[in-house]
Amino acid sequence: MKMVRAFIRPEKEQEVVLALEGAGLPSVTKMPVFGRGKQKGLQVGPIHYDELPKTLLMIVVDDQDVNKVVSIIQQKARTGFIGDGKIFISPVEAAYTVRTGEEGL
C-alpha cells in the first residue's frame, strides 16, 4: 500500500475529488493547509504573501493504483501556473479499521 499526499490549489479540490471518485477511489481525506513552495510565497506589487492556502489530499491505495491516482491529480489540478502543487508518495506498512480491527484497505 502507498499513501499519496497531494498539495493542490483549493479551487481545484472538488474537480480532483470528483475525478478520483469517478475512477473508483472513494476514500479521500482532505484538509485546508497553508504553506509555501519553491517560490517562497507570492509577490503582488509591494505586498508579499509568505504563505498561501492549499488543500491537502491524503489517499491510501494499493500499489497498482498509485500511477492512476497521480495521473488523475496531475490532470485535474494543473493550471499551468506556479503554485499548482506537489504530490508525495510514501509506503504504508499496515492499515486497520478501528471499529472491527480488520487489517487492510
C-alpha distances in whole Angstrom, upper triangle without the diagonal:
4,7,10,13,16,20,22,26,26,29,26,23,25,25,21,20,22,21,17,18,21,18,16,14,16,14,15,16,19,21,25,25,27,27,28,27,29,32,32,33,36,40,42,45,46,43,40,37,35,32,31,29,25,23,19,16,13,10,7,6,4,5,9,9,9,12,14,13,14,17,18,18,20,23,23,23,25,29,30,31,30,28,26,23,20,16,14,10,9,6,5,7,8,9,12,15,18,21,20,18,15,12,9,9
4,6,10,13,16,19,22,23,26,23,21,22,22,19,18,20,19,16,18,20,17,16,13,15,13,13,14,17,19,22,22,24,24,25,23,25,28,29,30,32,36,38,42,42,40,36,33,31,28,27,25,22,19,16,13,10,8,6,6,6,6,9,9,7,11,12,11,12,15,16,15,17,20,20,20,22,26,27,28,27,24,22,19,16,12,10,7,6,5,5,8,10,11,14,16,19,22,22,20,18,15,12,11
4,6,10,13,16,19,20,23,20,18,20,20,16,16,19,18,14,17,19,17,16,13,14,12,11,11,13,15,18,18,20,20,22,21,23,26,26,27,29,33,35,39,39,36,33,30,28,25,24,22,18,16,12,10,7,6,4,7,9,9,12,11,9,12,13,11,11,15,15,14,16,19,19,18,20,24,25,26,25,22,20,17,14,10,8,6,5,6,6,10,11,11,14,16,18,21,22,20,19,16,13,12
4,6,10,12,16,17,19,17,15,17,17,13,13,16,15,12,15,17,15,15,12,14,12,10,10,12,14,16,16,18,18,19,18,20,23,23,24,26,30,32,36,37,34,31,27,26,23,21,19,16,13,10,8,6,5,6,8,10,10,13,10,8,10,11,8,8,12,12,10,12,15,15,14,17,20,21,22,21,18,16,13,10,7,6,5,7,9,10,14,15,14,17,19,21,24,24,23,22,19,16,14
4,7,10,13,14,17,15,13,16,16,13,13,17,16,13,16,19,17,18,14,15,13,10,10,10,11,13,12,15,14,16,15,18,20,20,20,23,27,29,32,33,30,27,24,22,19,17,16,12,10,7,6,5,7,9,11,14,14,16,14,11,13,14,10,10,13,13,10,12,16,15,13,16,19,20,20,19,16,14,11,8,6,5,6,8,11,12,16,17,16,19,20,22,25,26,25,24,21,19,17
4,6,10,11,14,12,10,13,14,10,11,15,14,12,15,18,17,18,15,16,14,11,11,9,11,12,11,13,13,14,13,16,18,18,18,20,24,26,29,30,28,25,21,20,17,15,13,10,8,6,5,7,9,12,13,16,16,18,15,12,13,14,10,9,12,11,8,9,13,12,10,12,15,16,17,15,12,10,7,6,4,6,9,11,15,16,19,20,20,22,23,25,27,29,28,27,25,22,19
4,7,9,12,10,10,13,14,11,13,16,16,15,18,20,20,21,18,18,17,13,12,10,10,9,9,10,10,10,10,13,15,15,15,17,20,22,26,27,24,21,18,16,13,11,10,6,6,5,7,9,12,15,17,20,20,22,19,16,17,17,14,12,14,14,10,11,14,13,9,12,14,15,14,13,9,8,5,5,6,9,12,14,18,19,22,23,22,25,26,27,29,31,30,30,28,25,23
4,6,8,7,7,11,11,9,11,14,14,14,17,19,19,20,18,18,17,14,13,10,11,10,10,11,11,12,11,14,15,16,15,16,19,21,24,26,23,20,17,17,14,11,9,6,5,7,8,11,13,17,19,22,22,23,20,17,17,17,14,12,14,12,9,9,12,10,6,9,10,12,12,11,8,6,5,7,8,12,15,17,21,22,25,26,25,27,28,29,31,33,32,32,30,27,24
4,5,5,7,10,11,10,12,15,15,16,18,20,21,22,20,20,19,16,15,12,12,10,10,11,11,12,12,15,15,16,14,14,17,18,22,23,20,18,15,16,13,9,7,5,6,9,11,14,17,20,22,25,26,26,23,21,20,20,17,15,16,15,11,12,13,11,7,9,9,12,11,11,7,6,7,10,12,15,18,21,24,25,29,30,28,30,30,31,33,35,35,34,33,30,27
4,5,5,8,10,10,11,14,15,16,17,19,21,22,20,19,18,15,14,10,10,8,9,10,12,14,15,18,18,18,16,16,19,19,23,24,21,20,16,17,14,10,7,5,5,9,10,14,17,20,22,26,27,27,24,22,22,21,18,17,18,16,13,14,15,12,9,12,12,15,14,14,11,10,10,13,15,17,20,23,26,26,30,30,28,30,29,30,32,34,34,33,32,30,27
4,6,7,8,10,11,13,14,16,17,19,20,22,20,20,20,17,16,13,13,11,13,14,16,17,18,20,19,20,18,17,20,19,23,25,22,21,18,19,16,13,10,9,9,12,13,17,19,23,24,27,28,28,25,23,23,22,19,18,18,16,13,14,14,11,9,11,11,14,14,14,12,11,12,15,17,20,23,25,28,29,32,32,30,32,31,32,34,36,36,36,35,32,29
4,6,5,6,9,10,11,12,14,16,17,19,17,17,17,14,15,12,13,12,14,15,17,17,17,20,20,21,19,19,22,22,25,28,25,23,20,21,18,14,12,10,9,11,11,15,16,20,21,24,25,25,21,20,19,18,15,15,15,12,10,11,11,7,6,8,9,13,13,14,12,9,10,13,14,18,20,23,26,26,30,30,28,30,30,31,33,34,35,34,32,30,26
4,6,5,6,9,10,11,12,14,16,17,15,14,14,11,11,9,10,10,12,15,16,18,18,21,21,22,20,21,24,24,28,30,26,25,21,22,18,15,12,9,7,9,8,12,13,17,19,22,23,24,20,19,19,17,14,14,15,12,10,12,12,9,8,11,13,16,16,17,14,11,11,13,14,17,19,21,24,24,27,27,25,27,26,27,29,31,31,30,29,27,23
4,5,5,6,8,10,10,12,14,16,14,13,14,11,12,10,12,13,16,18,20,21,22,25,25,26,24,24,27,27,30,32,29,28,24,25,22,18,15,13,10,12,11,14,15,18,19,23,24,24,20,20,20,18,15,16,16,13,11,14,13,10,10,13,14,18,19,20,17,15,15,17,17,20,21,24,26,26,29,28,26,27,26,28,29,31,31,30,30,27,23
4,6,5,6,9,10,11,12,15,14,14,15,13,15,13,15,16,18,20,21,22,22,25,25,26,24,24,27,27,31,33,30,29,26,26,23,20,17,14,12,14,12,15,15,19,19,22,24,23,19,19,18,16,13,14,14,10,9,11,10,6,8,11,12,16,17,19,17,14,15,16,16,19,21,24,26,26,30,29,27,29,28,30,31,32,33,32,31,28,24
4,6,5,6,9,10,11,13,11,12,13,10,12,11,14,15,17,19,20,21,20,23,23,25,23,24,27,28,31,33,30,29,25,26,22,19,16,13,11,11,9,12,12,15,16,19,20,19,16,15,15,13,10,11,11,7,6,9,9,5,6,10,12,15,17,18,16,12,12,14,13,16,17,20,22,22,26,26,24,26,25,27,29,30,30,29,28,25,21
4,5,5,6,9,10,11,9,8,9,8,10,9,12,14,17,19,21,22,22,25,26,27,26,26,30,30,34,35,32,31,27,27,24,21,17,14,11,11,9,11,10,14,14,18,19,19,15,15,16,13,11,12,13,9,9,12,12,9,10,14,16,19,20,21,19,16,15,16,15,17,18,20,22,21,25,24,22,23,22,24,25,27,27,26,25,22,19
4,5,5,6,9,10,10,9,11,10,13,13,16,17,20,23,24,26,26,28,29,30,28,29,32,32,36,38,35,33,30,30,27,23,20,17,15,15,12,14,14,16,16,19,21,20,17,17,17,14,12,14,14,10,11,14,13,10,12,15,17,20,22,23,21,18,18,19,18,20,21,23,25,24,27,26,24,25,24,26,27,28,29,27,27,24,20
4,5,5,6,9,9,10,12,11,14,14,18,19,21,24,25,26,25,27,28,30,28,29,32,32,36,38,35,34,31,31,27,24,22,18,16,16,13,15,13,16,15,18,19,18,14,15,14,11,9,12,11,7,8,11,10,8,10,13,16,19,21,22,21,17,17,18,16,19,19,22,23,23,27,26,24,26,25,28,29,29,30,28,27,24,20
4,5,5,7,5,7,9,8,12,13,16,18,20,23,24,25,25,27,28,29,29,29,33,34,37,39,36,34,31,31,27,24,22,18,15,14,11,12,10,12,11,14,16,15,11,12,12,9,7,10,10,7,8,11,11,10,12,15,18,20,22,23,21,18,17,17,15,16,16,19,20,20,23,22,20,22,22,24,25,26,26,24,23,20,16
4,5,5,5,5,8,9,12,13,17,19,22,25,27,28,28,30,31,32,31,32,36,36,40,42,39,37,33,33,30,27,24,20,17,16,13,13,11,13,13,15,18,17,13,14,15,12,10,14,14,10,12,15,15,13,15,18,21,24,25,27,24,21,20,20,18,20,19,21,22,21,24,23,20,22,21,23,24,24,25,23,23,20,16
4,5,7,8,12,12,16,17,20,22,25,28,29,30,30,32,33,34,33,34,37,37,41,43,40,38,35,35,32,29,26,23,20,19,16,17,15,16,15,17,19,17,14,16,16,12,11,14,14,10,12,15,14,12,15,18,21,24,26,27,25,22,22,22,20,22,21,23,24,24,27,26,23,25,24,26,27,27,28,26,25,22,18
4,6,8,11,12,16,17,21,23,25,28,29,30,29,31,32,34,33,34,37,38,42,44,41,39,36,35,32,29,27,23,20,19,16,16,13,14,12,14,15,14,10,12,12,9,9,12,11,9,11,14,13,13,15,18,21,23,26,27,25,22,21,21,18,20,19,21,22,21,24,23,22,23,23,26,27,27,27,25,23,20,16
4,6,9,11,15,17,21,24,26,29,30,31,31,33,34,36,35,36,39,40,44,46,43,41,37,37,33,31,28,24,21,20,16,15,12,13,11,12,15,13,10,13,14,11,10,14,14,12,14,17,16,16,18,21,24,27,29,30,28,24,23,22,20,21,19,21,21,20,22,21,19,20,20,23,23,23,24,21,20,17,14
4,6,8,11,14,17,20,22,26,27,28,28,30,32,33,32,33,37,38,42,43,40,38,34,34,30,28,25,21,18,16,12,12,9,9,8,11,13,13,9,11,13,10,8,12,13,11,12,15,16,15,16,20,23,25,27,28,25,22,20,20,17,17,16,18,18,17,20,18,16,18,17,20,21,21,22,19,18,15,11
4,6,10,12,16,19,21,25,26,28,28,31,32,33,32,33,37,38,42,43,40,38,34,34,30,27,24,21,17,16,12,12,9,11,11,13,16,16,13,14,16,14,11,15,16,13,14,18,18,16,17,21,24,27,28,29,26,23,21,21,18,19,18,19,20,18,21,19,16,17,16,18,19,20,21,19,18,16,12
4,7,10,14,17,19,23,24,26,27,30,31,31,31,32,36,37,41,42,39,36,33,32,28,26,23,19,16,14,10,9,7,8,9,12,15,16,13,14,16,14,12,15,17,15,14,18,19,17,18,22,24,27,28,28,25,22,20,20,17,17,16,17,17,15,18,16,13,14,13,15,17,18,18,16,16,13,10
4,6,10,13,15,19,21,23,23,26,28,28,27,29,32,33,37,38,35,32,29,28,24,22,19,16,12,10,7,6,5,8,10,14,16,17,14,14,16,14,11,13,16,13,12,16,17,15,15,19,22,24,25,25,22,19,17,16,14,15,15,16,17,15,18,17,15,16,15,17,19,20,20,19,18,16,12
4,7,11,13,16,18,21,22,25,26,26,25,27,31,32,36,36,33,30,27,26,22,20,17,14,10,8,6,5,7,9,12,16,18,20,17,16,18,17,14,15,18,16,14,17,19,17,16,20,22,25,25,24,21,19,17,16,14,15,15,15,17,15,18,17,15,16,15,16,18,20,20,20,19,17,14
4,7,9,13,15,18,19,23,24,23,22,24,27,28,32,33,29,27,23,22,19,16,13,10,7,5,4,6,9,12,15,19,21,22,19,18,20,19,15,16,18,16,13,16,18,16,14,18,20,22,22,22,18,16,14,15,14,15,16,17,19,18,21,21,18,19,19,19,21,24,24,23,23,21,18
4,6,10,13,16,17,21,22,21,20,21,25,26,30,30,27,24,20,19,16,14,11,9,6,5,7,9,12,15,18,22,23,25,22,20,22,22,18,18,21,19,16,18,20,18,16,19,20,23,22,21,17,16,14,15,15,15,17,18,20,20,23,22,20,21,21,21,23,26,26,26,25,23,21
4,7,10,13,16,19,20,19,17,18,22,23,26,27,23,21,17,16,13,11,7,6,5,6,9,12,15,18,21,25,26,28,25,23,24,24,20,20,22,20,17,19,21,18,15,18,19,21,20,19,15,15,13,15,15,17,19,20,23,23,26,26,24,25,25,25,27,29,29,29,29,27,24
4,7,10,13,16,17,15,14,16,20,21,24,25,21,18,15,13,10,8,6,5,6,6,10,12,16,19,22,26,26,28,25,23,24,24,21,20,22,21,17,19,21,19,16,18,19,21,19,17,14,14,12,13,14,15,18,19,22,22,26,26,24,26,26,26,28,31,30,31,30,28,26
4,7,10,14,14,12,10,13,16,18,21,21,17,15,11,10,6,5,5,6,8,9,13,15,19,22,25,28,29,31,28,25,26,26,23,22,24,23,19,20,22,20,17,19,19,20,18,16,12,14,12,13,15,17,20,21,24,25,28,29,28,29,30,29,32,35,34,34,33,31,29
4,7,10,11,9,8,11,15,17,20,20,17,13,10,8,5,5,7,7,10,11,14,16,20,23,25,29,28,30,28,25,26,26,23,21,23,23,19,19,22,21,17,18,18,19,17,14,10,13,11,12,14,15,19,20,24,25,28,29,28,30,31,31,34,36,35,36,34,32,30
4,7,7,5,5,9,12,15,18,18,15,12,9,7,5,6,9,9,12,13,16,18,22,24,27,30,29,31,28,25,25,26,23,21,23,23,19,19,22,21,17,17,17,17,14,11,8,11,10,11,14,15,19,21,24,26,29,31,30,33,34,34,37,39,38,38,36,34,32
4,5,6,7,10,13,16,19,20,18,14,12,10,9,9,11,11,14,14,16,18,21,24,26,28,27,29,27,23,23,25,22,19,21,21,18,17,20,20,16,16,16,15,13,9,7,10,8,9,12,13,17,19,23,25,28,30,30,33,34,35,38,40,38,38,36,33,32
4,5,8,11,13,17,19,20,18,15,14,11,12,12,15,14,17,17,20,21,24,26,28,30,29,30,28,25,24,26,24,20,22,23,20,18,21,21,18,17,17,15,13,9,9,12,10,11,14,15,19,21,25,27,30,32,33,36,37,38,41,43,41,41,38,36,34
4,6,7,10,13,16,16,15,11,11,10,10,11,14,14,17,18,21,23,26,29,30,33,32,33,31,27,27,28,26,23,24,24,21,19,22,22,18,17,16,15,12,8,8,11,11,13,16,18,22,24,28,30,33,35,35,38,39,40,43,45,44,43,41,39,37
4,7,9,13,15,15,13,10,9,6,8,9,13,14,17,18,21,23,26,29,31,34,33,34,32,29,29,30,27,24,26,26,23,22,24,24,20,19,19,18,15,11,10,14,13,14,18,19,23,24,28,30,33,35,35,38,39,39,42,44,43,43,41,39,37
4,7,10,13,13,11,7,5,4,6,7,10,12,16,17,21,23,26,29,31,34,34,35,33,29,29,30,27,25,26,26,22,21,24,23,19,18,17,17,13,10,9,13,13,15,18,20,24,26,30,31,35,36,36,38,39,39,42,44,43,43,41,39,37
4,6,10,11,8,6,5,7,8,8,11,13,17,19,22,25,28,31,33,36,36,37,34,31,31,31,29,26,27,27,23,22,24,23,19,18,16,16,12,10,9,13,14,17,20,23,26,29,32,34,38,39,38,41,41,42,44,46,46,45,44,41,39
4,6,7,6,4,6,9,11,11,15,17,21,23,26,29,32,35,37,40,39,41,38,35,34,35,32,30,30,30,27,25,27,26,22,21,19,18,14,12,13,16,18,20,24,26,30,32,36,38,41,43,42,44,45,45,48,50,49,49,48,45,43
4,6,5,6,8,11,13,13,15,18,22,24,27,31,34,37,39,42,42,42,39,37,36,36,34,31,32,31,28,26,27,26,23,22,19,19,15,14,14,17,19,22,26,29,32,35,39,40,44,45,44,46,46,47,49,52,51,51,49,47,44
4,6,8,11,14,16,16,19,22,25,28,31,34,37,41,43,46,45,46,43,40,39,40,37,35,35,35,31,30,31,30,26,25,22,22,18,17,18,21,23,26,30,32,36,38,42,44,47,48,48,50,50,50,53,55,55,55,53,51,48
4,7,10,13,16,16,20,23,26,29,32,35,38,42,44,47,46,47,45,42,41,42,39,36,37,37,33,32,33,32,29,28,25,24,21,19,20,23,24,27,31,33,37,39,43,44,48,49,48,50,50,50,53,56,55,55,54,51,49
4,7,10,12,13,16,19,23,26,29,32,35,38,41,44,44,45,42,39,39,39,36,34,35,34,31,30,31,30,26,26,23,23,19,18,17,21,22,25,28,30,34,36,40,41,44,46,45,47,47,47,49,52,51,52,50,48,46
4,6,9,11,14,17,21,23,26,29,32,36,38,41,41,42,39,36,36,37,34,31,32,32,28,27,29,28,24,24,22,22,18,15,15,18,19,22,25,27,31,33,36,38,41,42,42,44,44,44,47,49,49,49,47,45,43
4,6,7,10,13,17,19,23,26,29,32,35,38,38,39,36,33,33,34,31,28,30,29,25,25,27,25,22,21,20,20,16,14,13,16,16,19,22,24,28,30,33,35,38,39,38,40,41,40,43,46,45,45,44,42,39
4,7,10,13,16,18,22,24,28,30,33,36,36,37,35,32,32,33,30,27,29,29,25,25,27,26,22,22,21,21,17,14,13,16,16,17,21,22,26,27,31,32,35,37,36,38,39,39,41,44,43,43,42,40,38
4,7,9,13,14,18,21,24,27,30,33,33,35,32,29,29,30,27,25,27,26,22,22,24,23,19,20,19,20,17,14,11,14,13,15,18,20,23,25,28,29,32,34,33,35,35,35,38,40,39,40,38,36,34
4,6,10,12,16,19,22,25,28,31,31,33,30,27,27,28,24,22,24,23,19,19,21,20,16,17,16,17,14,12,9,11,11,14,17,19,22,24,28,29,32,33,32,34,34,34,37,39,39,39,37,35,33
4,7,10,13,16,20,23,26,29,30,31,28,25,26,26,22,21,23,21,18,18,20,18,14,16,16,17,15,14,10,11,11,13,16,18,21,23,26,27,30,31,30,31,31,31,34,36,36,36,35,33,30
4,7,10,13,16,20,22,26,26,27,24,22,22,22,19,17,19,18,14,15,17,15,11,13,14,16,14,13,9,9,8,10,12,15,18,20,23,24,27,28,26,28,28,29,31,34,33,33,32,29,27
4,6,10,13,17,19,23,23,25,21,19,20,20,16,16,18,16,12,14,16,14,11,14,15,17,16,15,12,11,9,11,12,14,16,18,21,21,25,25,23,25,25,26,28,30,30,30,28,26,23
4,7,10,13,16,20,20,22,19,17,18,18,14,14,16,15,12,14,16,15,12,15,17,19,18,17,13,12,9,10,10,11,13,15,18,18,21,21,20,22,22,23,25,28,27,27,25,23,20
4,7,10,13,16,17,19,16,14,16,15,11,11,14,13,10,13,15,13,11,15,17,20,20,19,16,13,11,11,9,10,12,13,16,16,19,19,18,20,20,21,23,25,25,24,22,20,17
4,7,10,14,15,17,14,12,15,15,11,12,15,14,11,14,17,16,14,18,21,22,23,22,18,16,14,12,10,10,10,11,13,12,16,16,14,16,17,18,21,22,21,21,19,16,14
4,6,10,12,13,11,10,12,12,9,10,13,12,11,14,17,16,15,18,22,24,24,24,21,18,16,14,11,11,10,11,12,11,14,14,12,15,15,17,20,21,20,18,17,14,11
4,7,9,12,10,9,13,13,10,12,15,15,14,17,19,19,19,21,25,27,28,27,24,22,19,16,13,12,10,9,9,8,11,10,9,12,13,16,18,19,17,16,13,10,8
4,6,8,6,7,10,10,8,11,14,13,14,17,18,18,19,22,25,27,28,28,25,23,20,18,14,13,10,11,10,9,12,11,11,14,15,18,20,20,19,16,14,10,8
4,6,6,7,10,11,10,13,15,15,16,19,20,21,22,24,28,29,31,30,28,25,23,20,17,15,12,12,10,10,11,11,11,14,16,19,21,20,19,16,13,10,8
4,5,6,8,10,10,12,14,15,16,18,20,21,22,24,27,28,30,29,27,25,22,19,16,14,10,11,9,10,12,13,14,17,19,22,25,24,22,19,16,13,12
4,6,7,8,10,11,13,14,16,17,19,20,21,23,27,28,30,30,28,25,23,20,17,16,13,14,13,14,15,16,17,20,21,25,27,26,24,21,18,15,13
4,6,5,6,9,10,11,12,14,16,17,18,20,24,25,27,27,25,22,20,18,15,14,12,13,13,14,16,17,16,19,20,24,26,25,24,21,19,15,13
4,5,5,6,9,10,11,12,14,16,16,18,22,23,24,24,22,19,17,15,11,11,8,10,11,12,15,16,16,20,21,24,27,26,25,23,20,16,14
4,5,5,6,9,10,10,12,14,15,16,20,20,23,23,22,19,17,15,12,12,10,13,14,16,19,20,20,24,25,28,30,30,29,26,23,20,18
4,6,5,6,9,10,11,12,14,16,19,20,23,23,22,19,17,16,13,14,13,15,16,17,20,21,21,24,24,27,29,29,28,26,23,20,17
4,5,5,6,9,10,11,12,14,18,19,21,22,20,16,15,13,10,12,11,13,15,16,19,19,19,22,22,25,27,27,27,24,22,19,16
4,6,5,6,9,10,10,12,16,16,18,19,17,14,12,10,8,9,9,13,15,16,20,21,21,24,25,27,30,30,29,27,25,21,19
4,6,5,6,9,10,11,14,15,18,19,18,14,14,12,10,13,13,16,18,20,23,24,24,27,28,30,32,33,32,30,27,24,21
4,6,5,6,8,10,14,15,18,19,18,14,14,13,11,14,14,18,20,21,24,25,24,26,26,29,31,31,31,29,27,23,20
4,6,5,6,8,12,13,15,16,14,11,10,10,8,12,13,16,19,20,23,24,23,26,26,28,30,31,31,29,27,24,21
4,6,5,6,10,11,13,14,13,9,9,9,9,12,14,17,20,22,25,26,26,29,29,32,34,35,34,32,30,27,24
4,6,6,9,11,13,15,15,11,12,13,12,16,17,21,23,25,28,29,28,31,31,34,35,36,36,34,32,28,25
4,6,8,11,13,15,14,10,12,13,13,16,18,21,24,25,29,29,28,30,30,32,34,35,35,33,31,28,25
4,7,9,11,12,10,7,8,10,11,14,17,20,23,24,28,29,27,30,30,32,34,35,35,33,32,29,25
4,6,8,10,9,6,8,10,12,16,18,22,25,26,30,31,30,33,33,35,37,39,38,37,35,31,28
4,6,8,9,6,10,13,15,19,21,25,28,30,34,35,34,36,36,38,40,42,41,40,38,35,32
4,7,9,7,11,13,15,19,22,25,29,31,35,36,35,38,39,40,43,44,43,42,40,37,34
4,6,6,10,13,16,19,23,26,29,32,35,37,36,39,39,41,43,45,44,43,41,38,35
4,6,8,11,14,18,21,24,28,30,34,35,35,38,38,40,42,44,43,42,40,37,35
4,5,9,12,15,19,22,25,27,31,32,32,34,35,36,39,41,40,39,37,34,32
4,7,10,14,17,20,24,26,29,31,30,33,33,34,37,38,38,37,35,32,29
4,7,10,14,17,20,22,26,27,27,29,30,31,34,36,35,34,32,29,26
4,7,10,13,17,19,23,24,24,27,28,30,33,34,33,32,29,27,24
4,7,10,14,16,19,21,21,24,25,27,30,31,30,29,26,23,21
4,7,10,13,16,18,19,22,24,25,29,29,28,27,24,21,20
4,7,10,13,15,16,20,22,24,27,27,25,24,21,18,17
4,7,10,12,14,17,20,22,25,25,23,22,19,16,16
4,6,9,11,15,18,20,23,23,21,19,16,14,14
4,6,8,11,14,16,20,19,17,16,12,10,11
4,7,11,14,16,19,19,15,14,11,10,12
4,7,10,13,16,15,12,11,7,7,9
4,7,9,12,12,9,8,6,5,6
4,6,9,8,6,5,4,6,8
4,6,6,5,5,7,8,8
4,6,5,8,9,11,12
4,6,8,11,13,13
4,5,9,11,12
4,6,10,12
4,7,9
4,7
4
